[in-house]
Amino acid sequence: MKIGIDARLIDETGVGRYIRNLIRQLIVLDDQNEYVVFLYRTGFNNFIVPNARWKKVRANVRWHTVFEQCVMPFLFAIERLDVVHIPYFNIPIFYNGAMIVTIHDLTIKHFDTGKASTGPWLMYKVKRFLYGVIVSIGIKKVRHIIVPSNATKNEIQEHYGIAGDKITVTYEGVNLENKKTGPLFSFPYFLYVGNAYPHKNLAVVIDALSHFKSKAKIVFVGKEDFFYKRLHAQIITRGLSSRVVFFGAADDATLVCLYTYAQALLFPSLMEGFGLPPLEALSFGCPVIASNIPVHKEILQDMVTYFPSSDSKHLATLLFAWKKSDHQISPQKMTSFLKKYDWHDMAKKTLKLYESCTRI
């Protein structure tokens, strides 16, 4: 069997971590099938082909473009694939071969606002309309849909009327290595890890900070972009600069250190498909304060402290009274909890889906 993986987003956060771990595990798991990995520029240069059954193809095609819809089907067809895995919602609707798609969430369907775009409002609306068309057509063309949570599965069934047996939940995993160093800061801090997109709901954290008087600061970890720059400007306007640290992007070793010494991880999202940072934080003994949305309740269960996602005063009250020592979880309970979040298991289920799609 010849399997294609559209890995153009391999260097990105979020979906990039998913792609990297899927490929890493497939290399170990599968000693029978052939793989063709489609990569964009730096990803192509950095990817090392592990053996003769793996091949990389340069695909210098930006995602979320009309060009992508025209070129990617051609590149897939050249390779004569038995199945191709699209690990993001950008399904190539003109490709007629067998496809599996991973849809991580339906965030853009729920947050109809130009605030989620760096470009003009009209351009955002056009892009969002095209997204809707592509997903609506593509989701019916693919052989199978992979999702990271039951919450996302339910969303897809509700919005697109897809049968449940066409959707498989494969939980993601935790794999940060335990390479702890000393603390990076001399002051107590609460931590946020992720991007600053509107659905991440960082406004509620800033509002809580204005109510919450303490020596503890908020450390934001994420790649500086339009959204983080805008958040920074808002914090300056509100006179909160002395209580916030913009750390920028962090590699895995630095993340481990940040998690280890934080008072808690804040994860206030209005919507997620899965949410890796809370699981990573918990695995290093960092308590989590999360919004009480359905996917958090599904994935994080009773391991974290919840707050209403729009209630900044409730969050401020939690932060003011917070003692890390009161929220520690026994190693035995943590080990048992984390067992179901394993990249190896995710890849095994995915491989079985590849094989089942070629038998149709």
N, C-alpha and C positions, 0 to 999 in steps of 0.2 A: 504494500500500500504506500502511496506517495502522498504525503500530508504537507500542506502549505500553512504557514503561520504569518499573518500580516503583523510584523513586529516593528513597524515604523515608529511607534511611540515608546520604544523600549527604554529610551533615556529620560522619559518624563516621570513625574511623580504619580502616585495613584495607579493608573492603568499600567504604567511602566514597571512598577514593582510586581504587578500581577504577571506581566509578560516575562520578565526576567526569571521569576520563580517557576513559572510553568515550563519554560525551556530548560532550565537547570534540572528540574526533576525528570522531564522526558528523556533527557540525555542518559540519566541513570536507569530509568525504568525500562526503556524500550530498546531492545537490541535486534529488532526485526524490520521495522518500517523505515522508509526514507523520509527525510524532511527537507523542505525548502523554506528558508526564512527570508522574508522580504524586509529590507532595512533601509532606513533613510540616513544618508550622509555619515554623520559621526558614528551612528549605530553600526553602519556597514563596516567602517574602519576598525571599530573596537571589537566587533564580534569575532570570536575565534571558533572556526569550524572544528567540532570535537573529533569527528571521524569521517570516513568515506561516505557514510549514509546521510550526512548532513551537507547541505549546500546553502550558500547565501547569495541573494540576488539584490543588486542595488535598485532601490525604488525611490528615486528623488522626487517624490510627489507629496506635497503638503496635504494634510488631512483637512477636512471641512471645506473642500473646494470642488468646483465643477470638474476641474481637471482630473481630480482623483476618481470621479465616477466614470470618466472616459478611459483613463490609462490603466488603472489597476485590473479591470477585467481582462485587458489585453495581456498584461504581465502574468496573470494567473493562467490564462489559456495557453500561453507559450510553454509552460512547465507541465502541462497535461496532468494535473493533480486529481487524485481520487476524492479529496475533500480539502477545503481550505477553512481555516479558523480565523474569523474576524473578531479580535478581542475588544472591540469597542463598537459603538452604535453606528459607525460610518459604513454601513453595508453597501457593497457595490451592486446596485440594483440591475445593471446590465450584464452581470456575469451569470451564466446559466449552469455552471457546474455546482456540485454539492458544496454547501456551506454550513458551518456552525457559527453562531455569533454569541459573544458574551456581552450582555447588557448589564452594566453595573448599577445603574439607577435611571430614573426618569426625571431627574432634577429639572432639566430645561423645560419639560412639559408643564411643570407646576409653577415655575418662576418666570412668568411672562413679563419681563422688565428689561429695558435697555441698560439698566445698571449692571447687568451681567456681561456687558460688551465694552471693549475699549474703543470701538468705532462709533459712527453716527447711529442715531436711534433707528432710522429707516433701514440701514444696512443690517442692523441686528434683527429687525422684524422679518426681513427677507430671509436671512440665514435661518431663523427659527422656523419659518414656514417651510423652507426646503428640508430642514431636519425632520419635520413632521411627515413630509411626503416620503422621504427616504426610509424612515423607520417603518411607516405604515406599509409601504410596498415590500421592503426588504424583509421584514419580520415574518411575512407570509411566504417568502421565497426560500428562506433557509430551512434546512432539514431539522435543526434543533437549536434551542436557545439555552444558554447557560447563564445563571444568575448567582450572585453571592449570598442571597438571603431569601427567605420566604416572603419577607416584606416586599421585595422587588418582584418576585414571582406573582404575588397577589396584584400588584400594580399593573403588570403587563396583562394579566388575565382580565382585569377590570377595564383597562383602556383600549385593548386591542382584540379582546374576545378570543384569545389563543387558548387552545385546550391545555389542560394541566399536564398531560403526558408528553407534550412537546417541550416542556420546560424542566430543566434539572437544576437543583440547588447544589452548588459546590462551595462550601465555606472556604475562605482563604486562611492563611496561616501566619505564624509568628516565627521569625528566624533570625532576629538580631543576636549576634554573638556577645557573650558576657565578658566584655573587655572593659571593666570599670577602671576609671582613674579618679583622681580627687575632684572635688567640686570646682565648677568654673566661676562661681560667684560667692561673694562673702556675705550676701544678704539672703533671706528667705524669699522664695519665689513660687508662683503658680505658673504652669507651663501650658502653652498652646502649640500644637504641631499641625501644620497643614497650610493650605492656601487661604486667601482672604476673600474668596468669592462671596457674593451676597448671601447665598443659602447657608454659608458657614455661621452666620448669625453673630459675628464678632461685635456688633453694635451692643448686644446685651451684656457682653463682658465689659465694654467701655463704660456703659451706664452703671453697671455694678461697681466698677472701680471708683466712680465719682461718689458713690454712697459709702464705700468701704475704706475706712481710714486705718492704715497699718504700715509697718515697715516692709511688709512683703510687696514684691513687685510682680508684674505680669511679664513673662518672657514669651515673645512670639517667635516661633521658628518656622520659616518658610522662605522660599525664593522671592526676592524682591521683584515686584512687577507693578503694573498699573494699580492693582487693587490694594497692595500693601502700601504703596506711596499715598494713595488716597486715605487709607486708614491712619497713616502717620500724620497727615495734614489735619485730620479730624481730632487726633489726640493733642496736637499742638494748639489747635483752636480752643479746646476745652481745658487747657492748662494742666494736662496730666502727664507731660513728657517725663518728669522726674520719676514717675512710677511705672514706666514701661521700658522694656528693652526689646529692640528689634534685632534679633540675632542673625537673621538671614538663613540661608540654607545650611543644613548640617548633614555630615556623613553619618553612617550607621554607628561608628564608634563614639562620636560626639553625642548622638541621640541617646545612647545607652547612659552616658554620663548625665545628661540633662534629665532623663527620666528618674535616675537613681536618687538624685538629690532634690527633686522638686517636692513641694508640699502636696501637690496634686496636679493632674492633667485636667484642663478644662476642655470640654468637647460639647459646645452649645448648638450644634447644627440643627437646622430646621428639617433637613432631609439628608439621608445617606443611603448608599446601597449596601454598605457593610461597615466600614470604619476601622482601619487598622491601628491608628495611634492608641486608642484605649486598650486594645489587647497587648500591644507592645509595652505600654506603660505598666499595666498590671503584672506583666511577666518580670518586671524589674522592681516590683514592690512599690510602685507609685500609685497611690489611690487615684480614682477618677471621679470627676463631677461632670455628669452628662445630662443633656436635655432629655426629656421623657418622651421621645418619639418612638414609634413602634419598632423600628429596626434596632434601636439601642436596647429596648426591652428584650427583643429576641436574642441578640448576640451577647449582650453583657449581663443579662439576667439580674441576679441579686448581688453582683460583685462590685457594683458602683453606687454612688449617691446621685439621685436624680433631682432635677428641678424643672419647673414649667418653663418651656423654651422662651417665652416672652416676658418672664418675670424677673427683671433685673434686681429688684429689691430682695426677692427670695434668694437669688444667687449671692447678693452682697451679704445677707445674713449668714449664709453658709460659710463664706470666706472669712467673715469676721470671727466666727466661733471655731474655725477649723483647727484641729490638732491632728497631724499626720499619724501620730501613735494610736489614735482612736479608730483608725480605719485600716489597720493592717490585717491581711488575710493569711491564714495558716498555709505553709508550703504544701501540705497534703491537699487541701481544698483547691489551691491554685493549680497544682499539677493535674488534678482530676478535671478541672474546668477547661484547661487549655488543650487537653488531648484531642478534642474534636476540631481544633483549628490547626490543621497541618497541611503544608503545601504538598507533601508527598501524596497524601490521600486525595487532595484536589486534583493532582495530575493523573492519578490512577483512574479516577472517575471520568476525567476528560478524555483520556486515551480510549476508554471503553466506548465513549460516545463517538469518537472518530470511527471506530471499527463498526459500530452499529449503523452509522450513516452510510457507509459504503455498501452495506448489505441490502439497502432499500431498493 
